[in-house]
Amino acid sequence: MDSKTRGYFQVRVIFDDYTKKTSKKEQTRERQKGKVKVTKSYIVQDSTSIKDKKMFLASSSTNDSLTLYLSISLSATVPSRV
């Protein structure tokens, strides 16, 4: 993240929230999964290996874990100027 934010005084990271099962985003995710019935969920951490991005992001719980991982990582490494 440091390499992307270097030279900027302020950086904002915004995470969207599509937790409703009836949201357009969730409907799109379901449609894009197609015929995949079983999706593997991951708990994202520093050592998590991503071999197939589409399969990795197919699980809502993996997306939740990824969002949590990124927010914690950003909070720990980027100084807050609030």
BELKA-V746741 format. One line per field, one symbol per residue. ss: DSSP state (H for helix, E for strand, C for the rest). psi: psi as a letter, one per 20 degrees, with the letter a starting at -180 (. if undefined). burial: 1 if it has 24 or more other ideal C-beta (glycine too) atoms within 12 Angstrom, else 0. Layout:
# BELKA-V746741
ss = ???
psi = ???
burial = ???
This chain:
# BELKA-V746741
ss = CHHHHCCCCCCCCCCCCCCCCCCHHHHHHHHHHCCCCCCCCCCCCCCCCCCCHHHHCCCHHHHHHHHHHHHHHHHHHCCCCC
psi = hghhipiqhppppppromipijqhghggggghhcjogpppqqoprhjppohogghgjhphhggghggggggggghhhpppl.
burial = 0000000000000000000000000000100000000000010100000000000011000110010000000000000000
